[in-house]
Amino acid sequence: MKKVYIETHGCQMNVHDSEKALFALSDIGYEAVADPVEADLILLNTCMVREKPEQKVFKRIDTLKHEQIRAQGKRSVFGVMGCVAQAEAERIFDRSRDVSIVLGTQSISKLPQMVQQIEQGFSRSIDVTLTKDADFFEISATARQTNQIAYVSIIEGCNKFCSYCIVPFTRGRERSRPVGNILAEIQGLAENGYKEVHLLGQNVNSYGLSGRYRGNLPTTFNTSQSDQVTFARLLELVAHNCGVPRVKYMTSYPRDFDQEIIRVMDAEEKLCEWVHLPAQSGSDRILKRMRRGYTFQAYMDKISFIRAAEKDYSITGDLIVGFPGETEEDFLETMRLVAEVEYDGLFIFQYSARPNTAAMAYEDTVPEKVKTERLMKLIELQNRIQQRRYARYLEKTVEVLIEGVSAKSNDEFTGHTRCHKTVNFPKGESRLGDLVQVKINRAGKNSLHGQIL
């Protein structure tokens, strides 16, 4: 068989797209390898979140090419997929003669034909078509590259057009996947032994508002509601009709997150105690410039009803520091937000401009040194909060899905709790994929340690 190496950068959506690409390529005789030196085809699945992503792509291609030439005296076929491919399109060919394939985010099903074109002598192949009517590329439960946790797309694209965000230009407009297809996929994953699924979307709370979302519903479904399957209703359907014991989701959009979602999560045991709710800033002025559509107080109202729920939810989020025009007062409002929410985890980014976004036209008034200083202050504050939040689990017993061997010791397993905290513990008689009860005896700021009961 021919061999393909896929290197994935970015979010869980990209991880799932890489699974889809491998599934598609298996139809034309390709199998995945872990070492790029062995590969006949190398695909870089790219992300636009980090600064200067396209430069990093070309640098990585150059590195992989020379590693392969030194090891085997040959060159692979190189392809670029993901958000950089969608945003840069034919400019990628102009900047690198080594790239033969450029694959957009909605074109994964066409990958086999594109590869065959190159094998037949074409110098390059490109498909970066974006359409609101694009079909979802479905894969079987047995085609997963992840072993314990499976990712399931429920909605793709975004209609929000936040001023800093490139997603509407790289993933297109919102398209909700048919309900019946989602339920059938998750049930198939349960039958194949998966214990946890993550429902994925750029904005999962918009599910059912756009696209073909009805599909083939189970007989237990109330047909009077078939015209509007909300995200909360989808969660209910997944909990009632699928055999996977743990269900998580990301990402939520604060403006669309409502109490009905928490009501359903409280009522359903399978829905795990974790909410990822990106705020991006604590300043009303900056939130308006970001076009987020909510205020500090509106966001805190969402936090209040999550904290008041029956279950004890872990809350994580995203923040951007140094957005154009951010003053010291704006930054202090973000510090205030972090202090009041007390996140269990945060992804914090320094702002950098992205092509096609409205913020590209804003004057970047925050010096890089100031951005870095603000970043470090936020990290320091969040570290103190996380240390305190994690310490709450000392001497408590938590359910952990065993996902792999710990990076810290070959004698220990690692996994996540229902509230998405990392736990390391001695292996004992347990096995990968088991759900075990672990008593916590040590807490750091980023992980927990314990013993299996």
TORROMAR-732869 format. One line per field, with one value per residue (C-alpha): residue in three letters; z, x negated, y negated. Coordinates in steps of 0.25 Angstrom, whole numbers, plus 5000, padded with zeros to 4 digits. Layout:
BEGIN
resn = [ala; ...]
w = [Z; ...]
u = [X; ...]
v = [Y; ...]
This chain:
BEGIN
resn = [met; lys; lys; val; tyr; ile; glu; thr; his; gly; cys; gln; met; asn; val; his; asp; ser; glu; lys; ala; leu; phe; ala; leu; ser; asp; ile; gly; tyr; glu; ala; val; ala; asp; pro; val; glu; ala; asp; leu; ile; leu; leu; asn; thr; cys; met; val; arg; glu; lys; pro; glu; gln; lys; val; phe; lys; arg; ile; asp; thr; leu; lys; his; glu; gln; ile; arg; ala; gln; gly; lys; arg; ser; val; phe; gly; val; met; gly; cys; val; ala; gln; ala; glu; ala; glu; arg; ile; phe; asp; arg; ser; arg; asp; val; ser; ile; val; leu; gly; thr; gln; ser; ile; ser; lys; leu; pro; gln; met; val; gln; gln; ile; glu; gln; gly; phe; ser; arg; ser; ile; asp; val; thr; leu; thr; lys; asp; ala; asp; phe; phe; glu; ile; ser; ala; thr; ala; arg; gln; thr; asn; gln; ile; ala; tyr; val; ser; ile; ile; glu; gly; cys; asn; lys; phe; cys; ser; tyr; cys; ile; val; pro; phe; thr; arg; gly; arg; glu; arg; ser; arg; pro; val; gly; asn; ile; leu; ala; glu; ile; gln; gly; leu; ala; glu; asn; gly; tyr; lys; glu; val; his; leu; leu; gly; gln; asn; val; asn; ser; tyr; gly; leu; ser; gly; arg; tyr; arg; gly; asn; leu; pro; thr; thr; phe; asn; thr; ser; gln; ser; asp; gln; val; thr; phe; ala; arg; leu; leu; glu; leu; val; ala; his; asn; cys; gly; val; pro; arg; val; lys; tyr; met; thr; ser; tyr; pro; arg; asp; phe; asp; gln; glu; ile; ile; arg; val; met; asp; ala; glu; glu; lys; leu; cys; glu; trp; val; his; leu; pro; ala; gln; ser; gly; ser; asp; arg; ile; leu; lys; arg; met; arg; arg; gly; tyr; thr; phe; gln; ala; tyr; met; asp; lys; ile; ser; phe; ile; arg; ala; ala; glu; lys; asp; tyr; ser; ile; thr; gly; asp; leu; ile; val; gly; phe; pro; gly; glu; thr; glu; glu; asp; phe; leu; glu; thr; met; arg; leu; val; ala; glu; val; glu; tyr; asp; gly; leu; phe; ile; phe; gln; tyr; ser; ala; arg; pro; asn; thr; ala; ala; met; ala; tyr; glu; asp; thr; val; pro; glu; lys; val; lys; thr; glu; arg; leu; met; lys; leu; ile; glu; leu; gln; asn; arg; ile; gln; gln; arg; arg; tyr; ala; arg; tyr; leu; glu; lys; thr; val; glu; val; leu; ile; glu; gly; val; ser; ala; lys; ser; asn; asp; glu; phe; thr; gly; his; thr; arg; cys; his; lys; thr; val; asn; phe; pro; lys; gly; glu; ser; arg; leu; gly; asp; leu; val; gln; val; lys; ile; asn; arg; ala; gly; lys; asn; ser; leu; his; gly; gln; ile; leu]
w = [5000; 4998; 5011; 5015; 5027; 5032; 5042; 5049; 5055; 5063; 5068; 5070; 5057; 5050; 5057; 5052; 5038; 5038; 5041; 5029; 5020; 5024; 5022; 5008; 5004; 5009; 4997; 4987; 4995; 5005; 5019; 5030; 5036; 5048; 5041; 5030; 5024; 5020; 5013; 4999; 5002; 5013; 5017; 5026; 5033; 5036; 5046; 5045; 5060; 5063; 5057; 5043; 5041; 5026; 5029; 5038; 5028; 5017; 5028; 5032; 5018; 5015; 5028; 5024; 5010; 5014; 5025; 5015; 5005; 5015; 5020; 5007; 4995; 4991; 4992; 4995; 4989; 4998; 5001; 5010; 5015; 5026; 5029; 5023; 5010; 5009; 5012; 5004; 4992; 4979; 4986; 4993; 4979; 4977; 4990; 4989; 4978; 4987; 4989; 4979; 4986; 4992; 4999; 5005; 5018; 5010; 5000; 5007; 4999; 4987; 4992; 4986; 4972; 4974; 4978; 4966; 4957; 4963; 4961; 4947; 4944; 4947; 4954; 4964; 4968; 4976; 4982; 4991; 4988; 5000; 4999; 5009; 5002; 5004; 5009; 5021; 5019; 5027; 5032; 5039; 5054; 5050; 5042; 5055; 5058; 5072; 5081; 5093; 5090; 5077; 5070; 5064; 5055; 5057; 5051; 5042; 5039; 5046; 5043; 5054; 5047; 5059; 5055; 5058; 5053; 5040; 5042; 5033; 5022; 5024; 5029; 5022; 5027; 5037; 5032; 5042; 5040; 5040; 5053; 5049; 5043; 5056; 5065; 5056; 5056; 5071; 5073; 5064; 5072; 5085; 5078; 5075; 5089; 5090; 5104; 5101; 5089; 5087; 5079; 5070; 5064; 5063; 5070; 5075; 5081; 5067; 5063; 5056; 5052; 5039; 5029; 5027; 5041; 5042; 5036; 5040; 5054; 5064; 5066; 5080; 5075; 5077; 5062; 5066; 5069; 5056; 5050; 5060; 5066; 5076; 5082; 5095; 5088; 5081; 5094; 5100; 5087; 5088; 5103; 5101; 5088; 5088; 5097; 5099; 5114; 5113; 5104; 5103; 5093; 5089; 5085; 5091; 5087; 5100; 5093; 5089; 5101; 5109; 5122; 5114; 5111; 5126; 5129; 5120; 5124; 5139; 5135; 5127; 5134; 5121; 5118; 5125; 5135; 5126; 5118; 5109; 5108; 5102; 5106; 5098; 5107; 5119; 5114; 5108; 5099; 5093; 5092; 5083; 5074; 5074; 5069; 5080; 5082; 5098; 5110; 5122; 5130; 5120; 5120; 5135; 5135; 5127; 5137; 5149; 5144; 5141; 5155; 5161; 5153; 5160; 5155; 5159; 5145; 5141; 5132; 5122; 5112; 5102; 5104; 5094; 5100; 5092; 5083; 5075; 5084; 5097; 5108; 5122; 5127; 5117; 5121; 5136; 5132; 5126; 5139; 5147; 5138; 5141; 5156; 5156; 5147; 5153; 5141; 5142; 5130; 5120; 5106; 5105; 5092; 5088; 5077; 5063; 5050; 5041; 5026; 5022; 5036; 5039; 5050; 5039; 5037; 5052; 5056; 5065; 5076; 5086; 5086; 5086; 5099; 5105; 5099; 5105; 5119; 5119; 5115; 5126; 5136; 5132; 5132; 5146; 5151; 5145; 5150; 5164; 5162; 5155; 5167; 5176; 5167; 5165; 5180; 5182; 5177; 5188; 5195; 5186; 5176; 5161; 5149; 5139; 5125; 5123; 5110; 5109; 5117; 5125; 5119; 5133; 5135; 5127; 5140; 5140; 5132; 5128; 5125; 5127; 5137; 5134; 5136; 5127; 5136; 5134; 5144; 5145; 5153; 5155; 5144; 5154; 5147; 5138; 5123; 5112; 5110; 5124; 5132; 5146; 5160; 5165; 5178; 5177; 5186; 5179; 5172; 5163; 5155; 5142; 5146; 5157; 5163; 5170; 5172; 5166; 5176]
u = [5000; 4996; 4993; 4998; 4994; 5003; 4998; 5010; 5009; 5020; 5034; 5042; 5049; 5036; 5033; 5046; 5043; 5030; 5038; 5047; 5035; 5029; 5043; 5044; 5030; 5032; 5041; 5029; 5019; 5013; 5010; 5005; 4991; 4985; 4972; 4972; 4959; 4967; 4978; 4981; 4991; 4990; 5002; 5001; 5014; 5013; 5019; 5020; 5021; 5006; 4998; 4992; 4997; 4994; 4980; 4979; 4986; 4975; 4964; 4969; 4970; 4956; 4952; 4959; 4954; 4940; 4941; 4947; 4936; 4925; 4932; 4936; 4932; 4946; 4957; 4972; 4984; 4987; 5001; 5007; 5021; 5029; 5031; 5018; 5021; 5035; 5030; 5017; 5022; 5014; 5004; 4998; 4994; 4987; 4979; 4975; 4972; 4972; 4987; 4995; 5009; 5017; 5030; 5040; 5048; 5061; 5053; 5048; 5057; 5050; 5036; 5035; 5037; 5028; 5017; 5019; 5018; 5004; 5001; 5005; 4995; 5002; 4993; 5004; 5018; 5027; 5041; 5045; 5059; 5068; 5083; 5094; 5100; 5088; 5091; 5084; 5074; 5078; 5068; 5071; 5069; 5057; 5049; 5045; 5031; 5034; 5036; 5043; 5050; 5058; 5061; 5074; 5077; 5091; 5090; 5079; 5076; 5080; 5089; 5084; 5073; 5066; 5056; 5043; 5048; 5045; 5054; 5066; 5056; 5049; 5061; 5072; 5086; 5093; 5098; 5105; 5103; 5116; 5120; 5122; 5108; 5102; 5110; 5106; 5092; 5091; 5099; 5089; 5077; 5084; 5085; 5070; 5066; 5065; 5068; 5068; 5071; 5069; 5079; 5072; 5075; 5070; 5083; 5090; 5101; 5106; 5109; 5122; 5123; 5117; 5116; 5122; 5123; 5136; 5131; 5136; 5141; 5143; 5158; 5157; 5155; 5167; 5170; 5177; 5163; 5157; 5157; 5147; 5137; 5129; 5116; 5122; 5132; 5120; 5113; 5126; 5127; 5113; 5114; 5127; 5124; 5109; 5101; 5088; 5087; 5080; 5084; 5076; 5077; 5070; 5070; 5081; 5084; 5088; 5099; 5106; 5103; 5116; 5122; 5129; 5116; 5112; 5126; 5124; 5110; 5114; 5125; 5116; 5106; 5098; 5096; 5083; 5080; 5072; 5075; 5065; 5070; 5060; 5061; 5050; 5050; 5056; 5057; 5070; 5063; 5054; 5065; 5073; 5060; 5059; 5074; 5077; 5091; 5091; 5086; 5078; 5091; 5098; 5086; 5086; 5101; 5098; 5087; 5097; 5108; 5097; 5091; 5106; 5108; 5110; 5097; 5083; 5079; 5064; 5064; 5052; 5051; 5042; 5037; 5030; 5020; 5015; 5027; 5025; 5029; 5029; 5025; 5020; 5034; 5039; 5029; 5032; 5047; 5042; 5034; 5047; 5054; 5044; 5044; 5060; 5062; 5051; 5049; 5044; 5035; 5032; 5026; 5020; 5015; 5008; 5015; 5010; 5017; 5024; 5026; 5040; 5045; 5050; 5040; 5029; 5033; 5032; 5019; 5011; 5008; 5003; 4988; 4983; 4976; 4989; 4997; 4986; 4987; 5002; 5002; 4992; 5001; 5013; 5006; 5001; 5015; 5021; 5010; 5014; 5028; 5026; 5017; 5029; 5039; 5032; 5029; 5044; 5042; 5033; 5038; 5050; 5053; 5055; 5058; 5047; 5047; 5033; 5028; 5013; 5000; 4995; 4985; 4979; 4977; 4978; 4984; 4996; 5008; 5014; 5029; 5039; 5050; 5065; 5061; 5050; 5038; 5025; 5023; 5010; 5010; 5003; 5007; 5011; 5020; 5028; 5027; 5028; 5043; 5047; 5056; 5050; 5052; 5039; 5037; 5029; 5017; 5009; 5014; 5005; 5010; 5012; 5014; 5018; 5012; 5019; 5021; 5031; 5041]
v = [5000; 4986; 4978; 4964; 4956; 4945; 4934; 4927; 4914; 4906; 4910; 4923; 4920; 4921; 4934; 4940; 4934; 4942; 4955; 4952; 4950; 4963; 4970; 4964; 4968; 4982; 4984; 4982; 4991; 4981; 4985; 4976; 4976; 4969; 4965; 4955; 4960; 4973; 4965; 4965; 4953; 4943; 4934; 4922; 4919; 4905; 4895; 4879; 4876; 4874; 4863; 4864; 4878; 4878; 4875; 4887; 4896; 4893; 4895; 4908; 4913; 4909; 4917; 4929; 4929; 4929; 4939; 4949; 4946; 4948; 4961; 4968; 4959; 4956; 4946; 4948; 4941; 4930; 4924; 4913; 4914; 4907; 4892; 4887; 4895; 4889; 4875; 4875; 4883; 4882; 4873; 4885; 4891; 4877; 4878; 4892; 4901; 4913; 4913; 4920; 4921; 4910; 4915; 4906; 4909; 4914; 4922; 4934; 4944; 4939; 4943; 4957; 4951; 4939; 4949; 4958; 4946; 4943; 4958; 4957; 4946; 4933; 4923; 4918; 4919; 4910; 4909; 4898; 4897; 4892; 4893; 4892; 4905; 4914; 4928; 4933; 4944; 4956; 4966; 4980; 4982; 4992; 4982; 4973; 4970; 4967; 4979; 4975; 4962; 4959; 4946; 4944; 4931; 4926; 4912; 4905; 4891; 4878; 4866; 4857; 4850; 4845; 4834; 4842; 4856; 4863; 4875; 4870; 4868; 4882; 4891; 4883; 4881; 4889; 4903; 4912; 4927; 4936; 4941; 4955; 4956; 4950; 4960; 4972; 4969; 4968; 4981; 4987; 4982; 4987; 5001; 5000; 4998; 4983; 4977; 4962; 4954; 4939; 4931; 4921; 4908; 4894; 4890; 4902; 4893; 4889; 4904; 4905; 4891; 4893; 4904; 4918; 4923; 4932; 4945; 4958; 4957; 4968; 4972; 4967; 4953; 4943; 4940; 4927; 4921; 4926; 4912; 4907; 4916; 4907; 4910; 4913; 4923; 4930; 4932; 4938; 4947; 4952; 4955; 4963; 4970; 4973; 4983; 4975; 4972; 4959; 4947; 4934; 4922; 4910; 4898; 4890; 4875; 4867; 4859; 4872; 4880; 4881; 4887; 4898; 4904; 4905; 4910; 4922; 4924; 4925; 4935; 4944; 4953; 4955; 4940; 4937; 4925; 4916; 4903; 4896; 4882; 4872; 4858; 4852; 4839; 4833; 4819; 4815; 4805; 4816; 4826; 4816; 4814; 4829; 4830; 4841; 4836; 4837; 4829; 4832; 4833; 4841; 4851; 4852; 4854; 4867; 4871; 4868; 4879; 4889; 4887; 4888; 4901; 4915; 4921; 4915; 4910; 4907; 4894; 4892; 4881; 4873; 4858; 4849; 4838; 4826; 4825; 4812; 4800; 4808; 4798; 4801; 4799; 4809; 4819; 4818; 4821; 4834; 4837; 4834; 4844; 4855; 4852; 4853; 4865; 4873; 4882; 4896; 4894; 4883; 4881; 4868; 4862; 4849; 4842; 4843; 4839; 4849; 4846; 4842; 4839; 4825; 4823; 4823; 4809; 4805; 4798; 4807; 4798; 4808; 4810; 4824; 4822; 4818; 4829; 4839; 4832; 4833; 4848; 4851; 4844; 4852; 4865; 4862; 4859; 4871; 4880; 4876; 4878; 4892; 4896; 4893; 4899; 4912; 4913; 4915; 4929; 4934; 4946; 4947; 4958; 4955; 4964; 4964; 4970; 4976; 4970; 4974; 4975; 4963; 4954; 4953; 4968; 4981; 4988; 4978; 4976; 4963; 4959; 4948; 4946; 4943; 4929; 4930; 4929; 4938; 4949; 4957; 4970; 4984; 4994; 5005; 5016; 5005; 5004; 4994; 4990; 4993; 4984; 4984; 4978; 4970; 4964; 4951; 4950; 4938; 4926; 4917; 4905; 4913; 4927; 4937; 4949; 4961; 4976; 4985; 4990]
